Amino acid sequence: MSSLPSQLAARIQAVTGVDPQLRPATKPQFGHFQSNVALRLAKEEGRPPRDVAADIVAKLDVEDLCETPDIAGPGFINLRLRSDVLARVASDLITDPNVGIAQVEQPQRVVIDYSAPNVAKQMHVGHLRSTIIGDCFNRVLSAQGHTVIPQNHLGDWGTQFGMLVQYIVEKRIDISEFDLPEVEQLYKDSKKTFDADPEFADRARRRVVKLQGGDEETLRIWRALIDVSLAGFNANYARLSVLLTDDDLAGESTYNDDLPRIVDELEADGLAVEDNGALCVFVEGQDAPMIVRKKDGGFGYDATDLAAIRRRVGKLKADRIIYVTDVRQSHHFEVLFQVARMAGFLPDDVEAQHVGYGMVLGPDGRPFKTREGGTVTLASLLDEAETHAAPNIALAAIKYADLSNGLQKDYVFDAERMVQTTGDTGPYLQYAHARVSQILRKAAAEANPNVDPEADLEAMVWGRISVLDEPAEQQLALLLSRFGEVVEVVAHDLTPHKLCTYLYELAGAYSVFYEQCPVLRSTGEVRGSRLALCAATRRVLGRGLDLLGIDAPDRM
């Protein structure tokens, strides 16, 4: 079932033939929704807008959803939903397994490329954003019924591994007992040796050839480096409570065999041409070409990314591909998509999107760095937040701060402010959920003194909303009815900040409702209706937080 605004908009469009651009009313006295469609049509028809509005209202069939529409001002059409309709829709949220999220009629196979840490290096602040944002997209699109295929494009190949493996061999290091921070230190030590000792650098380059040629000793050490790295990555994923698993790994190394074929196809089709010894694809409108094979015969990440697109379309049968990386990579993906379409790897009916995110800034407003000026690890950020709050609250603070702004914007990582349970924060929403849960728990105990205090509140029968006489009740029910609509927008536009804004408004509306409409002190049908309204609010808050990847506690 589509949302109430969608149903209203469809009926107005059936009369007018144009999108009514239905918007929430700016003030309660104007009803719940407002459309300026009559003003736009009046210009085309050369008629007074109020006359056009009157004609539309006369033909409009919305009696089953709304009270009689009003015409206001120069010709705005105001719509007020019937209380019984609001009550029914809000009540259904209590028992609906999808909590009002409409299942798409044509589910897609959606590949989401996110997180993508590098082997032998700890995850850092950049991976924080990619992982949190990608996980939110995964949850939202899955909730709509799409098949989501996460792809963790692990950085597990390249010349740096020749350097690192050669250092391990020469120093006779057994890395089986090493953890990821220790392996990263080995990487730093090997880089210093590589830069200072030309003979070692030559041996390291020869080690790269061995790695590419399948030398068993080299591969054994390389696999051990991956194992140590995955242990470190998975520890972070567990702390972040994200959906990624080892089944989602698709490292750069998995595309090695595809790269020569990719380049051969580009060359055979006349798309790739030699330029100064390198094989390049020139793209109209771009200042520089894409280099698909370097002068030395090696392949860079451009060729790997092309191979990834071809596999995701051909093997994974993707209808939509979403990349979640730093906004500074926008140009790379713009060119990548152009070349992939030129080559036929990315058909016109497959949507490809790059979702770029901004930087994480320190409290001083500058890019987040360690005191020594180095990269801040993801683990240290989580540790910092957990000095101010319990792990689940600290995580809520981090995720909400990340998702509640426009993704391309930078944001300030201020753990002390982010963990506050007042204001526009993740912990505030958690507190709102716990507050609703407490009321329902008290009501359950009053009805049955023997009820288990740890009983599942969601499984209890709370009845239905039947009384919406107070403005605060109506406003809360109206917001609840919009949940599915908001999720639909977030899924289409990939804008999780709109879900954050909605949940914050919902928590605020609930607070006003609780202050103005006594729940436990009310009686009879009013009490039952208000408890059901609380139950619906709890379900939507809980489901909304889950879509953000945030825990919804019953107690705080």
Secondary structure by P-SEA (a helix, b strand, c coil): cccaaaaaaaaaaaacccccccccccccccccbbbaaaaaaaaaacccaaaaaaaaaaacccccccccccccccbbbbbbccaaaaaaaaaaaaccccccccccccccbbbbbcccccccccccaaaaaaaaaaaaaaaaaaaaccbbbbbcccccccaaaaaaaaaaaaaccccccccaaaaaaaaaaaaaaaaccaaaaaaaaaaaaaaaaccaaaaaaaaaaaaaaaaaaaaaaaaacccccccccccccccccaaaaaaaaaaaaccccccccbbbbbbcccccccccccccccccaaaaaaaaaaaaaacccccbbbbbccccaaaaaaaaaaaaaaaccccccbbbbbbbbbbbbccccccccccccccccaaaaaaaaaacccaaaaaaaaaaaaccccccbbbbbccccccccccccaaaaaaaaaaaaaaaaaaaaaacccccccccccccccccccccccaaaaaaaaaaaaaaaaaaaaaacccaaaaaaaaaaaaaaaaaaaacccccccccaaaaaaaaaaaaaaaaaaaaaaaacccccccc
